[in-house]
Amino acid sequence: MQVLDAESFGVRLIKPPTRFEDFRGTYVEIYNKELYGGAMEGIDFVQDDISTSYKNVLRGIHGDGETWKLISCLYGSFYLVVVNNIVWSEHYKEWMSFTLSDRNRLQVLVPPGYGNGHLVLTDVAIFHYKQSTYYNRDSQFTISWNDPEFCIWWPIQDPILSQRDANG
């Protein structure tokens, strides 16, 4: 397993420890408490979620002040944006982007206080994340995908949005 801190931003980019490919297909270990332990010291994951979306769907940007998220792409490809929403942080309102796919198998560990959103780049994509807390909609914040204060670049001008994401 290889862990890369993303420019002292608090986000970690992870290359999973086990990936095998042969004529039958692929096998990837996307979480192992022992192997991931050092990179995730003190994080206890309690919930797993999966969402399936179609091309040009943009989900998020959502987060809360308590939850760690380990994000993976199980199928397809998506453009992931992670935004620092910690008001007292020197990196407040800064963002980073990653392309996650079923080919590169990269994962992103998002800390509490950060929001994340993703845009589907392929016909279909399956987004997976482990969470360190149980989902609580009341504790969530939403940042508009096109909020001019954040100046986030997306590879699309007119994404497909839910009402929640369209209203920010």
Residue, then its C-alpha position, 0 to 999 in steps of 0.5 A: m500500500q502506498v499513501l501520499d499526503a496531498e500537499s499538506f492539505g490533510v487529504r490522503l491519496i491511497k494506492p491499495p495494497t493488493r491488486f491482481e489482474d489476469f485473464r479472468g479479470t481483476y481482484v482488489e483489496i479496498y480495505n484491510k484494517e491491519l494493512y491500512g492501520g498506519a494510514m488510518e490510525g484512530i479511525d474506526f469505520v462504521q458504515d459503507d455506502i454505494s451510489t450508482s450514477y450516470k454520465n454527467v451527474l454531479r453529486g455533492i459537495h457535502g460533508d460534516g465536522e465529524t466523519w472520515k470517508l474512504i472513497s473508492c470507484l468500484y466501476g467506471s470513472f469519476y472526477l472527485v473534488v475535496v474542499n476544505n470547509i474548516v473556517w479556522s484552517e489556513h487552507y479554508k476554501e481550498w480544493m483538490s481534485f482527483t480522477l478515480s476509476d476502476r482502472n487506477r483503483l486509487q482511493v481518497l481519505v477525506p478528513p472531517g470538516y471537508g466536503n466532497g463531490h463527484l462528477v461521473l465521467t463514464d456512462v455509469a460509475i459506482f461510488h463507494y465510501k466507508q464512513s467513521t460515523y453513521y449518516n446524519r443529514d442534520s449535521q451535513f453542510t452543502i457547498s454549491w458546486n459552482d460557488p464563486e467563492f470556491c472557484i472549483w473547476w469542473p470538466i462540465q458546464d451543465p451537470i445533472l444535479s439533484q435539487r439539494d445540489a442545485n440549490g447549494 
